[in-house]
């Protein structure tokens, strides 16, 4: 991960997930869920799953989240699906974000696949 702003340098992956989740909620993400996959996954600590009302809303959520995280000097390691706007994946290393068009979300059912992962309550700003 690139050098973080001073106030984020000592943040845990949960605190970074909270930053991500709040950026999504500020952009009107729907049905936001944060899953703690530590111990279940070797590649990340948290999944953030959310829905958008349309493909354009999904794209807007992804763009807004990338911008919010970039402002904290956290850049996305990998982004996929932004052009299509049906399922966008943003990989911030310790936090992986899935943004679905609502019909795609029920089809892929990530919450069901990761049913062993505890849900994390996010306190909004």
N, C-alpha and C positions, 0 to 999 in steps of 0.2 A: 504494500500500500504506500502511496506517496506520503510525503510529509504533511501531517495534519496541522490545522491551526492549533495554537497553544491550548485553547480550552478543550480540544478534543483529543489531545495526545494521550491522556491517561484514561480515556473512555473504554469501557468494556464493549464487547460485541452487542450486548443487550442495549446499552446506551446508544450505540450506532443504529441498531434496529429501530429504536424509539425515534431517532432523528428522521430516519427514512419514513416510518409510519406517519409521523406528524406532517411531513411534507406531502404525503399522499392524501391524508385527511384534509389538509388545507386546499387541495385541488379537487375535493368532492369525490374521493374514491368511495366505492360502495362495498359493503360486506367485507371490510378489512379484517384479516386474521393474521396473527403472528404465531408461528410455530417454533418451538425450541427443539431443534434437531441435533443438539449436541449429544454425542454418544450414539446417535442413530446414523449420522452422516459423517463422512471423512472430509467433505469438501466445503462445508459451511456450518455456521452455528445456528442461524435463523433463516426461516422462510417467511416472507411477507407475501400474502396472497390477497388480491383485491379484484374487483370488477369495475368495468366502465360501461356506461350506457350505450355507447356506439363505438365503432372503430376509431372515429376521430377523438372521442373522449379517452379511449385507451392510449392513443398516441400522445394526447395532451398530458395525461398522467405521467407517461414515461418521460416526456420532455421536461415537465416541471420537476419531477424527482431528480433527474440528472442535473438540472440547474441548481436545485437546492443542495444537493450533495457536493457538486463542484464548488459551490460557494464556501463549503467547509473543507475544501481541498481533498475531497474523497471522490476519486474518479472511477467510473465504471470500467471494470476489467473486460467485460464482454456484454454486448447488447444484441439481442436478436428479436426479430419480428416487428420492429417499429414500423416498417413500411406498410405491412399488411394490417396491423392494428387489431389482430384477433387474439394473439397471445404474445405478449412482450415479456422477455426475460432480461433482467438487469442484474449483473453479477458484480457485487461490491465486495467480494472475497468472503468476509465473515457474515455477510447478509446477502441473500439472493431474493430478488423481488420478482414475483409473477403477477402480471397485469392481464386479466382476461376480459374479452368481450363476454358478457354474461352467459351466452349460450355455450361458448367454448368451455367455460369454467365447469359447468355441470357435466359436460362430456368427459373431461380429463380427470375430474374429481381428485385433485391433489390432496385435499384434506383427508379423503378416504384412504389414499395410498400411504399417507403419513399419520394414520390414526393413532399410533403409539406416541406421537410427539405431543407434549403438553402445550396448551394454548397459553399465550402470554397476554395479559391485560396491558393495554397502552393508555397512559394518562395523557390526554390531549393538552396541548399548550394553553 
